[in-house]
Amino acid sequence: MGVLVMKNKSNKVKSFNKYKLWIIISAIILVVFAGSLVIIKNPDWFHLAGKALKINKSGNETFAPQFMVKSINYPNKILSLKKYRGHIILVNFFATWCPPCRAEMPRIEKFYKAHKSEGFRVIGLSVNNSGAEAVLNFFKHFDGGHITYPLAMANYGIEQAYGGINEIPQSFIIDKQGSIVAHFTGELSPGFLGYYFKKYNK
């Protein structure tokens, strides 16, 4: 008789534990579903193989720090945000020894070629300590293909103006008025450039 009671209690405990487990699983599913709705309803939020980013809203602009540098792959060309004012600009900090940097370069190049005539511009800023010549030599043998968008060497002042650049790659999208509308750390996804170019190229 005592064994039977213990058995009944055991069944009740098992049933109760299953009930609690079902509640926990349901709650997790609900949270995930709600989160997906937030992302769908707020497309300015993305999680793109790196840190989450949020674009600036109107009235809360962050103007891009100005700089002027000499291109290393176009020796007679001076690169500046002022010169590209009125275009959508990607400022991309990279290093040749950085795997995600190398992985995203062909993607950036492809988008640049496809949309250059529509006003898309790129300034690639190398944070290599090895110097411009070493960077150029790397690109001569780059297995990701020929890079035609302008490249230059970042300096301490530029890096500090853009937050220190302690992680790479880092990408900044700058709109036609010169405001930073997106900042992303990590390898860019295939849809990143397309989304922001379409959104701000109006």
C-alpha positions as CSV (number, residue, x, y, z in Angstrom):
1,M,0.0,0.0,0.0
2,G,2.8,2.3,0.9
3,V,4.6,1.5,-2.3
4,L,1.5,2.3,-4.3
5,V,1.2,5.7,-2.6
6,M,4.9,6.4,-3.4
7,K,4.3,5.4,-6.9
8,N,1.3,7.8,-7.2
9,K,3.4,10.6,-5.7
10,S,6.2,9.8,-8.1
11,N,3.8,10.0,-11.1
12,K,2.4,13.3,-9.8
13,V,6.0,14.7,-9.4
14,K,6.8,13.5,-13.0
15,S,3.6,15.1,-14.3
16,F,4.4,18.3,-12.5
17,N,7.9,18.4,-13.8
18,K,6.7,17.8,-17.3
19,Y,4.2,20.6,-16.9
20,K,6.9,23.0,-15.7
21,L,9.1,22.0,-18.6
22,W,6.3,22.6,-21.1
23,I,5.8,26.1,-19.6
24,I,9.5,26.9,-19.9
25,I,9.7,25.7,-23.5
26,S,6.6,27.6,-24.4
27,A,8.0,30.8,-22.8
28,I,11.2,30.5,-24.8
29,I,9.4,30.0,-28.0
30,L,7.2,33.0,-27.3
31,V,10.2,35.2,-26.5
32,V,12.0,34.1,-29.7
33,F,8.8,34.7,-31.8
34,A,8.3,38.2,-30.2
35,G,11.9,39.1,-30.9
36,S,11.6,38.1,-34.5
37,L,8.5,40.3,-34.8
38,V,10.5,43.3,-33.4
39,I,13.2,42.8,-36.0
40,I,10.6,42.5,-38.8
41,K,8.7,45.6,-37.6
42,N,12.0,47.5,-37.1
43,P,14.2,46.7,-40.1
44,D,16.8,49.2,-39.0
45,W,18.0,46.5,-36.5
46,F,20.2,43.8,-38.0
47,H,22.4,41.0,-36.7
48,L,25.0,40.5,-39.4
49,A,27.7,38.0,-38.4
50,G,29.0,40.5,-35.9
51,K,27.7,43.2,-33.5
52,A,24.2,44.5,-33.7
53,L,23.9,47.9,-35.3
54,K,21.2,50.6,-35.3
55,I,21.1,53.4,-37.8
56,N,20.7,56.9,-36.6
57,K,17.2,58.4,-36.8
58,S,16.5,61.9,-38.3
59,G,17.2,64.5,-35.7
60,N,20.0,62.4,-34.1
61,E,22.6,62.7,-36.9
62,T,26.2,61.9,-36.2
63,F,28.3,63.8,-38.7
64,A,31.2,61.8,-40.1
65,P,34.7,63.1,-39.1
66,Q,36.4,64.7,-42.0
67,F,39.7,63.5,-43.3
68,M,42.0,63.8,-46.3
69,V,44.4,61.0,-47.4
70,K,46.3,60.1,-50.5
71,S,45.2,57.0,-52.3
72,I,47.8,54.2,-52.5
73,N,46.3,52.5,-55.5
74,Y,45.6,55.7,-57.4
75,P,48.8,57.7,-56.6
76,N,47.5,61.1,-57.9
77,K,44.2,60.9,-56.1
78,I,43.3,62.6,-52.9
79,L,40.5,61.0,-51.0
80,S,38.1,63.0,-48.8
81,L,34.5,62.9,-47.6
82,K,34.1,66.5,-48.7
83,K,35.0,65.5,-52.3
84,Y,32.4,62.7,-52.2
85,R,29.6,64.9,-50.6
86,G,26.3,64.1,-52.3
87,H,27.1,60.4,-52.6
88,I,26.6,57.4,-50.4
89,I,30.0,56.5,-49.0
90,L,31.3,53.3,-47.4
91,V,34.3,53.9,-45.2
92,N,35.9,50.5,-44.5
93,F,38.7,50.0,-42.1
94,F,40.7,46.8,-42.8
95,A,44.0,45.0,-42.6
96,T,45.5,42.6,-45.1
97,W,46.2,40.1,-42.3
98,C,42.5,40.1,-41.2
99,P,40.5,37.0,-42.6
100,P,37.1,38.6,-42.4
101,C,38.5,41.8,-44.0
102,R,39.8,39.7,-46.9
103,A,36.6,37.8,-47.2
104,E,34.4,40.9,-47.5
105,M,36.6,42.7,-50.0
106,P,35.4,40.9,-53.2
107,R,31.8,41.6,-52.0
108,I,32.5,45.3,-51.6
109,E,34.3,45.4,-54.9
110,K,31.3,43.7,-56.7
111,F,28.8,46.2,-55.2
112,Y,31.1,49.1,-56.0
113,K,31.3,48.2,-59.6
114,A,27.6,47.6,-59.9
115,H,26.5,50.9,-58.3
116,K,29.4,53.3,-58.8
117,S,27.4,55.0,-61.7
118,E,24.5,55.5,-59.3
119,G,26.6,57.4,-56.8
120,F,28.1,54.7,-54.5
121,R,31.6,55.4,-53.3
122,V,34.1,53.5,-51.2
123,I,37.2,54.5,-49.2
124,G,39.2,51.5,-47.9
125,L,41.5,52.5,-45.0
126,S,44.2,50.1,-44.1
127,V,45.4,49.9,-40.5
128,N,48.4,47.8,-41.4
129,N,51.6,48.8,-39.6
130,S,53.7,47.5,-42.5
131,G,53.2,50.5,-44.7
132,A,51.6,51.3,-48.0
133,E,54.1,49.4,-50.2
134,A,53.4,46.1,-48.3
135,V,49.6,46.7,-48.6
136,L,50.0,47.2,-52.4
137,N,52.1,44.1,-52.8
138,F,49.4,42.1,-51.0
139,F,46.8,43.3,-53.4
140,K,48.9,42.4,-56.4
141,H,48.6,38.7,-55.4
142,F,45.2,38.9,-53.7
143,D,43.2,35.8,-54.5
144,G,39.9,37.7,-54.1
145,G,40.4,39.4,-57.4
146,H,41.4,42.9,-58.5
147,I,40.3,45.7,-56.1
148,T,39.4,48.9,-58.0
149,Y,37.9,51.0,-55.2
150,P,40.3,53.6,-53.7
151,L,42.5,52.5,-50.8
152,A,44.6,54.5,-48.4
153,M,46.5,54.2,-45.2
154,A,44.6,55.2,-42.0
155,N,46.5,57.3,-39.5
156,Y,46.2,57.7,-35.8
157,G,44.0,60.8,-36.1
158,I,41.5,59.1,-38.4
159,E,41.3,56.0,-36.3
160,Q,40.7,58.0,-33.1
161,A,38.1,60.2,-34.8
162,Y,36.2,57.0,-35.7
163,G,36.2,55.6,-32.3
164,G,39.6,54.1,-32.0
165,I,39.1,51.1,-34.4
166,N,40.1,48.5,-31.9
167,E,38.4,45.8,-34.0
168,I,38.4,45.2,-37.7
169,P,36.8,45.2,-40.2
170,Q,34.7,48.2,-39.3
171,S,32.4,49.8,-41.8
172,F,30.6,53.2,-41.7
173,I,27.9,54.2,-44.1
174,I,27.7,57.9,-44.7
175,D,24.7,59.5,-46.4
176,K,24.6,62.4,-48.9
177,Q,24.5,65.0,-46.2
178,G,27.7,63.6,-44.5
179,S,26.0,61.9,-41.6
180,I,27.0,58.4,-40.4
181,V,23.8,56.4,-40.8
182,A,25.2,52.9,-40.0
183,H,28.2,51.5,-38.2
184,F,29.1,47.8,-38.3
185,T,31.9,45.8,-36.8
186,G,32.6,42.4,-38.5
187,E,32.4,40.9,-41.9
188,L,29.6,42.5,-44.0
189,S,26.7,40.3,-45.1
190,P,25.7,40.2,-48.7
191,G,22.6,42.3,-48.1
192,F,24.2,45.0,-45.9
193,L,25.3,47.4,-48.7
194,G,22.2,46.9,-50.8
195,Y,19.9,47.6,-47.9
196,Y,21.6,50.9,-46.9
197,F,22.3,52.1,-50.4
198,K,18.7,51.7,-51.4
199,K,17.5,53.3,-48.2
200,Y,19.6,56.5,-48.4
201,N,20.2,56.9,-52.2
202,K,17.2,59.1,-52.7
